[in-house]
Amino acid sequence: MDDPRIDEAINSIPLAELPEGFVPRTMDRIANQRKSIRFRFNFIDIALPAFFSIFLLVLLGVGQWVYNQINPRWLQYMQLEVAHYFKLVPSSSSLGYQAEGIILLALVFFLFSAIMLIWVVSRPRQIRVTK
């Protein structure tokens, strides 16, 4: 894409002079901008991790309580109940695959939404330069 005609045309354009005081004003703005940038917490920076931490602790506590309350042979009973209901449905194999697919899609959607939430929250905020 190197075309000598384009380079010659660009080089033939005269350069305009910078306005008076352009460089000092620009350097002052950069210095003021660097002074104004400082680390600080917003409410959302504390609220979201606190909410998810408390939610996870409650979920683990409820899971532990349910685990202690249920019958140790609950999985066998559940498999028998599900097998009984699948016998009532004519095409049990396709229904089982559909249910697994729906559960997998729900899990993928949940993980994708969590990743998108984390990405949106962690984006840097726009820095505005004051005049």
DRENPA-3360 file (N, C-alpha, C; in nm, 2 decimals, always signed):
BEGIN
1 = MDDPRIDE = +0.08/-0.12/+0.00/+0.00/+0.00/+0.00/+0.09/+0.13/+0.00 ~ +0.21/+0.11/-0.01/+0.30/+0.23/-0.02/+0.29/+0.29/-0.16 ~ +0.23/+0.40/-0.17/+0.22/+0.47/-0.30/+0.29/+0.60/-0.29 ~ +0.40/+0.62/-0.37/+0.48/+0.75/-0.36/+0.39/+0.87/-0.40 ~ +0.29/+0.85/-0.48/+0.21/+0.97/-0.51/+0.13/+1.02/-0.39 ~ +0.08/+0.93/-0.31/+0.01/+0.97/-0.19/+0.11/+1.04/-0.09 ~ +0.23/+0.98/-0.07/+0.33/+1.04/+0.01/+0.37/+1.18/-0.03 ~ +0.38/+1.20/-0.16/+0.42/+1.33/-0.22/+0.30/+1.43/-0.20;
9 = AINSIPLA = +0.18/+1.38/-0.21/+0.07/+1.47/-0.19/+0.06/+1.52/-0.05 ~ +0.08/+1.42/+0.04/+0.07/+1.46/+0.19/+0.18/+1.55/+0.23 ~ +0.30/+1.52/+0.18/+0.42/+1.61/+0.21/+0.41/+1.75/+0.15 ~ +0.33/+1.76/+0.04/+0.32/+1.89/-0.02/+0.22/+1.99/+0.05 ~ +0.14/+1.93/+0.15/+0.05/+2.02/+0.22/+0.13/+2.09/+0.33 ~ +0.11/+2.23/+0.33/+0.19/+2.30/+0.44/+0.13/+2.28/+0.58 ~ +0.22/+2.27/+0.67/+0.18/+2.25/+0.81/+0.14/+2.39/+0.87 ~ +0.03/+2.39/+0.95/-0.01/+2.51/+1.02/+0.06/+2.52/+1.15;
17 = ELPEGFVP = +0.08/+2.64/+1.19/+0.15/+2.67/+1.32/+0.06/+2.64/+1.43 ~ +0.12/+2.59/+1.54/+0.04/+2.56/+1.66/-0.01/+2.69/+1.72 ~ -0.13/+2.69/+1.78/-0.18/+2.81/+1.85/-0.09/+2.85/+1.96 ~ -0.09/+2.98/+2.00/-0.01/+3.04/+2.10/-0.04/+2.97/+2.24 ~ +0.06/+2.91/+2.31/+0.04/+2.85/+2.44/-0.02/+2.71/+2.43 ~ -0.02/+2.65/+2.32/-0.08/+2.52/+2.31/-0.01/+2.41/+2.39 ~ +0.12/+2.41/+2.38/+0.19/+2.31/+2.46/+0.18/+2.33/+2.61 ~ +0.20/+2.45/+2.66/+0.19/+2.46/+2.81/+0.04/+2.43/+2.86;
25 = RTMDRIAN = -0.06/+2.47/+2.78/-0.20/+2.44/+2.82/-0.22/+2.29/+2.82 ~ -0.17/+2.22/+2.72/-0.19/+2.07/+2.71/-0.11/+2.00/+2.83 ~ +0.01/+2.05/+2.86/+0.08/+1.99/+2.97/+0.01/+2.01/+3.10 ~ -0.05/+2.13/+3.12/-0.12/+2.16/+3.25/-0.24/+2.07/+3.26 ~ -0.31/+2.05/+3.15/-0.43/+1.96/+3.16/-0.39/+1.82/+3.19 ~ -0.28/+1.77/+3.14/-0.23/+1.64/+3.17/-0.19/+1.63/+3.31 ~ -0.12/+1.73/+3.36/-0.08/+1.73/+3.50/-0.20/+1.73/+3.60 ~ -0.30/+1.82/+3.57/-0.42/+1.82/+3.65/-0.50/+1.69/+3.64;
33 = QRKSIRFR = -0.50/+1.63/+3.53/-0.57/+1.50/+3.51/-0.51/+1.40/+3.60 ~ -0.38/+1.39/+3.60/-0.31/+1.29/+3.68/-0.32/+1.31/+3.83 ~ -0.34/+1.44/+3.87/-0.36/+1.47/+4.01/-0.50/+1.43/+4.05 ~ -0.60/+1.44/+3.96/-0.73/+1.41/+4.00/-0.77/+1.26/+4.00 ~ -0.68/+1.18/+3.93/-0.71/+1.04/+3.93/-0.66/+0.98/+4.06 ~ -0.76/+0.92/+4.14/-0.72/+0.85/+4.26/-0.81/+0.73/+4.28 ~ -0.77/+0.64/+4.35/-0.84/+0.52/+4.37/-0.95/+0.54/+4.48 ~ -1.07/+0.50/+4.45/-1.17/+0.51/+4.55/-1.28/+0.40/+4.53;
41 = FNFIDIAL = -1.34/+0.37/+4.64/-1.45/+0.27/+4.63/-1.58/+0.34/+4.61 ~ -1.66/+0.27/+4.52/-1.80/+0.31/+4.51/-1.89/+0.21/+4.59 ~ -2.01/+0.24/+4.60/-2.10/+0.15/+4.67/-2.11/+0.02/+4.60 ~ -2.12/+0.02/+4.47/-2.13/-0.11/+4.40/-2.01/-0.20/+4.41 ~ -1.89/-0.14/+4.44/-1.77/-0.21/+4.45/-1.77/-0.30/+4.58 ~ -1.85/-0.25/+4.68/-1.86/-0.33/+4.81/-1.99/-0.41/+4.81 ~ -2.10/-0.36/+4.75/-2.22/-0.42/+4.76/-2.23/-0.56/+4.68 ~ -2.18/-0.56/+4.56/-2.19/-0.68/+4.48/-2.11/-0.80/+4.54;
49 = PAFFSIFL = -1.98/-0.78/+4.58/-1.91/-0.89/+4.64/-1.97/-0.93/+4.78 ~ -2.02/-0.84/+4.85/-2.09/-0.87/+4.98/-2.21/-0.95/+4.95 ~ -2.29/-0.91/+4.86/-2.42/-0.98/+4.83/-2.39/-1.13/+4.78 ~ -2.29/-1.14/+4.69/-2.26/-1.27/+4.64/-2.20/-1.36/+4.74 ~ -2.12/-1.30/+4.83/-2.06/-1.38/+4.94/-2.16/-1.43/+5.04 ~ -2.25/-1.34/+5.08/-2.36/-1.38/+5.17/-2.45/-1.48/+5.10 ~ -2.48/-1.46/+4.97/-2.57/-1.56/+4.90/-2.50/-1.69/+4.90 ~ -2.37/-1.70/+4.87/-2.30/-1.83/+4.87/-2.30/-1.89/+5.00;
57 = LVLLGVGQ = -2.28/-1.82/+5.11/-2.28/-1.87/+5.24/-2.42/-1.93/+5.28 ~ -2.52/-1.85/+5.25/-2.66/-1.90/+5.28/-2.69/-2.03/+5.19 ~ -2.64/-2.03/+5.07/-2.67/-2.15/+4.98/-2.59/-2.27/+5.04 ~ -2.47/-2.25/+5.08/-2.39/-2.36/+5.14/-2.46/-2.41/+5.27 ~ -2.50/-2.31/+5.35/-2.57/-2.35/+5.48/-2.70/-2.43/+5.46 ~ -2.78/-2.38/+5.36/-2.90/-2.45/+5.33/-2.87/-2.59/+5.27 ~ -2.77/-2.60/+5.19/-2.73/-2.73/+5.13/-2.68/-2.82/+5.24 ~ -2.61/-2.77/+5.33/-2.56/-2.86/+5.45/-2.68/-2.91/+5.53;
65 = WVYNQINP = -2.77/-2.82/+5.56/-2.89/-2.85/+5.64/-2.97/-2.96/+5.57 ~ -3.00/-2.94/+5.44/-3.08/-3.03/+5.36/-3.00/-3.17/+5.35 ~ -2.87/-3.16/+5.33/-2.80/-3.29/+5.33/-2.81/-3.37/+5.46 ~ -2.81/-3.30/+5.57/-2.83/-3.37/+5.70/-2.97/-3.42/+5.73 ~ -3.07/-3.36/+5.66/-3.21/-3.39/+5.69/-3.26/-3.51/+5.60 ~ -3.20/-3.53/+5.48/-3.25/-3.62/+5.39/-3.21/-3.77/+5.42 ~ -3.28/-3.86/+5.36/-3.25/-4.00/+5.38/-3.13/-4.03/+5.30 ~ -3.04/-4.11/+5.35/-2.91/-4.15/+5.28/-2.94/-4.22/+5.15;
73 = RWLQYMQL = -3.05/-4.28/+5.13/-3.08/-4.35/+5.01/-3.17/-4.27/+4.91 ~ -3.16/-4.14/+4.92/-3.25/-4.05/+4.85/-3.23/-4.06/+4.70 ~ -3.10/-4.09/+4.66/-3.07/-4.10/+4.51/-3.14/-4.22/+4.45 ~ -3.14/-4.33/+4.53/-3.20/-4.45/+4.47/-3.35/-4.43/+4.46 ~ -3.41/-4.37/+4.56/-3.56/-4.34/+4.56/-3.59/-4.25/+4.44 ~ -3.51/-4.15/+4.42/-3.53/-4.05/+4.31/-3.52/-4.12/+4.17 ~ -3.42/-4.21/+4.16/-3.41/-4.29/+4.03/-3.52/-4.38/+4.01 ~ -3.58/-4.44/+4.11/-3.70/-4.52/+4.09/-3.82/-4.44/+4.05;
81 = EVAHYFKL = -3.83/-4.32/+4.12/-3.95/-4.24/+4.08/-3.94/-4.19/+3.94 ~ -3.82/-4.15/+3.90/-3.80/-4.10/+3.76/-3.82/-4.21/+3.66 ~ -3.77/-4.33/+3.69/-3.79/-4.44/+3.60/-3.93/-4.47/+3.59 ~ -4.01/-4.47/+3.69/-4.15/-4.49/+3.69/-4.22/-4.39/+3.60 ~ -4.19/-4.26/+3.61/-4.25/-4.16/+3.53/-4.21/-4.17/+3.38 ~ -4.09/-4.21/+3.36/-4.04/-4.23/+3.22/-4.11/-4.35/+3.15 ~ -4.15/-4.45/+3.23/-4.22/-4.56/+3.17/-4.36/-4.52/+3.12 ~ -4.42/-4.42/+3.19/-4.55/-4.37/+3.15/-4.54/-4.29/+3.02;
89 = VPSSSSLG = -4.43/-4.23/+2.99/-4.41/-4.15/+2.87/-4.37/-4.24/+2.75 ~ -4.43/-4.23/+2.63/-4.40/-4.32/+2.53/-4.25/-4.31/+2.48 ~ -4.20/-4.19/+2.46/-4.06/-4.18/+2.41/-3.98/-4.13/+2.52 ~ -3.94/-4.21/+2.61/-3.87/-4.17/+2.73/-3.73/-4.12/+2.70 ~ -3.66/-4.19/+2.60/-3.53/-4.16/+2.57/-3.51/-4.01/+2.52 ~ -3.60/-3.97/+2.43/-3.59/-3.84/+2.37/-3.63/-3.74/+2.48 ~ -3.72/-3.77/+2.57/-3.76/-3.67/+2.67/-3.64/-3.65/+2.77 ~ -3.57/-3.76/+2.80/-3.45/-3.75/+2.89/-3.35/-3.66/+2.83;
97 = YQAEGIIL = -3.32/-3.67/+2.69/-3.22/-3.59/+2.63/-3.27/-3.45/+2.62 ~ -3.40/-3.42/+2.60/-3.45/-3.29/+2.60/-3.43/-3.22/+2.73 ~ -3.46/-3.29/+2.84/-3.44/-3.24/+2.97/-3.30/-3.20/+3.00 ~ -3.21/-3.29/+2.96/-3.07/-3.27/+2.99/-3.02/-3.15/+2.90 ~ -3.07/-3.14/+2.78/-3.04/-3.02/+2.70/-3.08/-2.89/+2.76 ~ -3.21/-2.89/+2.81/-3.26/-2.77/+2.87/-3.18/-2.73/+3.00 ~ -3.15/-2.83/+3.08/-3.06/-2.80/+3.20/-2.93/-2.75/+3.16 ~ -2.87/-2.81/+3.05/-2.74/-2.76/+3.01/-2.74/-2.62/+2.95;
105 = LALVFFLF = -2.85/-2.59/+2.87/-2.87/-2.45/+2.82/-2.89/-2.35/+2.94 ~ -2.96/-2.39/+3.04/-2.98/-2.30/+3.15/-2.85/-2.27/+3.22 ~ -2.77/-2.38/+3.24/-2.64/-2.36/+3.31/-2.55/-2.27/+3.22 ~ -2.55/-2.29/+3.09/-2.46/-2.20/+3.01/-2.51/-2.06/+3.01 ~ -2.64/-2.04/+3.01/-2.70/-1.90/+3.01/-2.66/-1.84/+3.15 ~ -2.67/-1.91/+3.26/-2.64/-1.85/+3.39/-2.49/-1.82/+3.39 ~ -2.40/-1.90/+3.35/-2.26/-1.87/+3.35/-2.22/-1.75/+3.26 ~ -2.29/-1.75/+3.14/-2.26/-1.64/+3.05/-2.31/-1.51/+3.11;
113 = SAIMLIWV = -2.43/-1.51/+3.17/-2.47/-1.38/+3.23/-2.39/-1.34/+3.35 ~ -2.33/-1.43/+3.42/-2.24/-1.40/+3.53/-2.11/-1.34/+3.48 ~ -2.06/-1.40/+3.37/-1.94/-1.34/+3.31/-1.96/-1.20/+3.26 ~ -2.07/-1.18/+3.19/-2.11/-1.05/+3.13/-2.12/-0.95/+3.25 ~ -2.18/-0.99/+3.36/-2.20/-0.90/+3.47/-2.06/-0.86/+3.52 ~ -1.98/-0.95/+3.54/-1.84/-0.92/+3.59/-1.77/-0.83/+3.49 ~ -1.78/-0.86/+3.36/-1.71/-0.77/+3.26/-1.77/-0.63/+3.27 ~ -1.90/-0.61/+3.28/-1.96/-0.48/+3.28/-1.91/-0.40/+3.40;
121 = VSRPRQIR = -1.91/-0.47/+3.52/-1.88/-0.40/+3.64/-1.73/-0.37/+3.64 ~ -1.65/-0.45/+3.58/-1.50/-0.43/+3.59/-1.45/-0.33/+3.49 ~ -1.53/-0.28/+3.40/-1.48/-0.19/+3.30/-1.44/-0.06/+3.36 ~ -1.33/+0.00/+3.32/-1.28/+0.13/+3.37/-1.38/+0.24/+3.34 ~ -1.40/+0.33/+3.43/-1.49/+0.44/+3.41/-1.42/+0.54/+3.32 ~ -1.50/+0.62/+3.25/-1.44/+0.72/+3.16/-1.39/+0.84/+3.24 ~ -1.27/+0.88/+3.20/-1.21/+1.00/+3.27/-1.24/+1.12/+3.20 ~ -1.30/+1.22/+3.26/-1.34/+1.34/+3.19/-1.24/+1.45/+3.23;
129 = VTK = -1.19/+1.52/+3.13/-1.10/+1.63/+3.15/-1.17/+1.76/+3.17 ~ -1.15/+1.83/+3.28/-1.22/+1.95/+3.31/-1.15/+2.07/+3.24 ~ -1.22/+2.17/+3.20/-1.15/+2.29/+3.14/-1.11/+2.39/+3.24;
% end
